[in-house]
């Protein structure tokens, strides 16, 4: 029955995913253009710099910047990050289908059904929003899935070849270079392998041998940390400082997380509930309970770290990978259950309740995500069509700096403290705003609320709105106004001629 469902559903899911990818093309998240500008400058200057002059660590993923820089040799299209993220999403889809069909036994109806539900979540419109956004999230989840599979596969092995050990080290190295927080998975994989093997009646090596034999991912991750420390002089990027207060804040972390999860019904709240469901099911198995608890501790650990650091949680990409790791491990564990211990599907009312949730959430999500994704595509075309290069070499003030920074090639004073150096990343918003004003900007790219705050320190009477760009979210539209001094209307004329306004 479940195999028949796969044959019927997978082609439909594939067409559905490709349709949403085409519908939202070439829309991207604002931060994607930050990485693309870093990549362009890396190709040109051979070091990590946003403005092309000063080295700084304002990119959250060094590996992604390097990948974009390499691909920029073949294409200088501003749509390059979107192409990369969409390809990663498609590879992830194919990889999950292959994993569940190839490595989850046919007799394991429950595990296969859960695998199909996981694939459904990954083709939802909210998944397209967060995985096809030009960022490295899809690639990161590919590494997360690979690390999970490595840990699961190695948990049943008693030996490892040198070639496989080196390959796993490379996976750990690249994963941490992609997202530094994935070092947590490397540590957890080691602990899970020790938990799975230390109680094995067949082979009970000492602790030191267990650490050495199963520390391949962690060794690679540590080498990545050393590489980052040597190259960038700091482990955490400037963005980590700018987006955290350093003051523990439980209320903000809880409220931000709820907003993020509710804002993506299937790929946010759906992933969360699916994680809880699969964890409960996996804990019914007597064996591997310690490893399963460890595999499902990723989200609580990361959430606790966010609370302690006063971390700003601004998108589903911050937590999605934690759920994916735990869910995938739980499904693979359920696939190992012997035939005489298989549960009858009709008894798992929670599974069918979750299916009902997904089916009810889908039309609501389609209605909510359609304007978000189509407006994101329109916004990308608007920036690409406008002649913003007239601001190249000029000084601007912006908060969301991705689009405006890439298409203008201007010298941006970033109110978000992301790309102007580590000393600026530590400044509070008020100090940063007054510092940017002292630079005598040639243009402003800010939302009405930020402009109102700026007007307390700087008169905007002689400034003219040149154009407006609408950044649509699920429940609101965040408009950004491009302003220039009245004495310099040449930039406005260029934009007007480009857009026909």
Secondary structure as the mmCIF struct_conf table of DSSP 4:
data_model
#
loop_
_struct_conf.conf_type_id
_struct_conf.id
_struct_conf.beg_label_comp_id
_struct_conf.beg_label_asym_id
_struct_conf.beg_label_seq_id
_struct_conf.end_label_comp_id
_struct_conf.end_label_asym_id
_struct_conf.end_label_seq_id
HELX_RH_AL_P HELX_RH_AL_P1 UNK A 2 UNK A 23
TURN_TY1_P TURN_TY1_P1 UNK A 24 UNK A 26
HELX_RH_AL_P HELX_RH_AL_P2 UNK A 30 UNK A 45
BEND BEND1 UNK A 46 UNK A 47
STRN STRN1 UNK A 49 UNK A 49
BEND BEND2 UNK A 50 UNK A 54
STRN STRN2 UNK A 55 UNK A 55
BEND BEND3 UNK A 60 UNK A 60
HELX_RH_AL_P HELX_RH_AL_P3 UNK A 62 UNK A 71
TURN_TY1_P TURN_TY1_P2 UNK A 72 UNK A 74
TURN_TY1_P TURN_TY1_P3 UNK A 78 UNK A 79
HELX_RH_AL_P HELX_RH_AL_P4 UNK A 80 UNK A 103
BEND BEND4 UNK A 104 UNK A 104
TURN_TY1_P TURN_TY1_P4 UNK A 106 UNK A 107
HELX_RH_AL_P HELX_RH_AL_P5 UNK A 109 UNK A 122
TURN_TY1_P TURN_TY1_P5 UNK A 123 UNK A 123
BEND BEND5 UNK A 124 UNK A 124
HELX_RH_AL_P HELX_RH_AL_P6 UNK A 125 UNK A 131
BEND BEND6 UNK A 132 UNK A 136
HELX_RH_AL_P HELX_RH_AL_P7 UNK A 137 UNK A 154
TURN_TY1_P TURN_TY1_P6 UNK A 155 UNK A 156
BEND BEND7 UNK A 158 UNK A 158
HELX_RH_AL_P HELX_RH_AL_P8 UNK A 162 UNK A 178
HELX_RH_3T_P HELX_RH_3T_P1 UNK A 180 UNK A 182
HELX_RH_AL_P HELX_RH_AL_P9 UNK A 183 UNK A 197
TURN_TY1_P TURN_TY1_P7 UNK A 198 UNK A 199
BEND BEND8 UNK A 201 UNK A 202
HELX_RH_AL_P HELX_RH_AL_P10 UNK A 207 UNK A 214
HELX_RH_AL_P HELX_RH_AL_P11 UNK A 216 UNK A 232
BEND BEND9 UNK A 233 UNK A 233
BEND BEND10 UNK A 235 UNK A 236
HELX_RH_AL_P HELX_RH_AL_P12 UNK A 238 UNK A 242
TURN_TY1_P TURN_TY1_P8 UNK A 243 UNK A 243
STRN STRN3 UNK A 244 UNK A 244
BEND BEND11 UNK A 246 UNK A 247
HELX_RH_AL_P HELX_RH_AL_P13 UNK A 250 UNK A 263
BEND BEND12 UNK A 264 UNK A 264
HELX_RH_PI_P HELX_RH_PI_P1 UNK A 265 UNK A 270
HELX_RH_AL_P HELX_RH_AL_P14 UNK A 271 UNK A 282
TURN_TY1_P TURN_TY1_P9 UNK A 283 UNK A 284
BEND BEND13 UNK A 285 UNK A 286
TURN_TY1_P TURN_TY1_P10 UNK A 287 UNK A 288
HELX_RH_AL_P HELX_RH_AL_P15 UNK A 289 UNK A 295
TURN_TY1_P TURN_TY1_P11 UNK A 296 UNK A 296
HELX_RH_AL_P HELX_RH_AL_P16 UNK A 298 UNK A 309
TURN_TY1_P TURN_TY1_P12 UNK A 310 UNK A 310
STRN STRN4 UNK A 311 UNK A 311
BEND BEND14 UNK A 315 UNK A 315
HELX_RH_3T_P HELX_RH_3T_P2 UNK A 316 UNK A 318
TURN_TY1_P TURN_TY1_P13 UNK A 319 UNK A 319
HELX_RH_AL_P HELX_RH_AL_P17 UNK A 320 UNK A 334
TURN_TY1_P TURN_TY1_P14 UNK A 335 UNK A 336
HELX_RH_3T_P HELX_RH_3T_P3 UNK A 339 UNK A 341
HELX_LH_PP_P HELX_LH_PP_P1 UNK A 342 UNK A 344
HELX_RH_3T_P HELX_RH_3T_P4 UNK A 345 UNK A 347
HELX_RH_AL_P HELX_RH_AL_P18 UNK A 349 UNK A 385
BEND BEND15 UNK A 386 UNK A 386
HELX_RH_3T_P HELX_RH_3T_P5 UNK A 388 UNK A 391
TURN_TY1_P TURN_TY1_P15 UNK A 392 UNK A 393
BEND BEND16 UNK A 394 UNK A 394
STRN STRN5 UNK A 395 UNK A 398
BEND BEND17 UNK A 399 UNK A 400
HELX_RH_AL_P HELX_RH_AL_P19 UNK A 402 UNK A 408
STRN STRN6 UNK A 411 UNK A 414
TURN_TY1_P TURN_TY1_P16 UNK A 415 UNK A 416
BEND BEND18 UNK A 418 UNK A 420
HELX_RH_AL_P HELX_RH_AL_P20 UNK A 422 UNK A 425
TURN_TY1_P TURN_TY1_P17 UNK A 426 UNK A 426
BEND BEND19 UNK A 427 UNK A 427
HELX_RH_AL_P HELX_RH_AL_P21 UNK A 429 UNK A 438
TURN_TY1_P TURN_TY1_P18 UNK A 439 UNK A 439
BEND BEND20 UNK A 442 UNK A 442
STRN STRN7 UNK A 443 UNK A 446
HELX_RH_AL_P HELX_RH_AL_P22 UNK A 448 UNK A 454
TURN_TY1_P TURN_TY1_P19 UNK A 455 UNK A 457
BEND BEND21 UNK A 458 UNK A 458
TURN_TY1_P TURN_TY1_P20 UNK A 461 UNK A 462
STRN STRN8 UNK A 463 UNK A 472
BEND BEND22 UNK A 474 UNK A 475
STRN STRN9 UNK A 477 UNK A 485
TURN_TY1_P TURN_TY1_P21 UNK A 486 UNK A 487
HELX_RH_AL_P HELX_RH_AL_P23 UNK A 490 UNK A 499
TURN_TY1_P TURN_TY1_P22 UNK A 500 UNK A 500
#
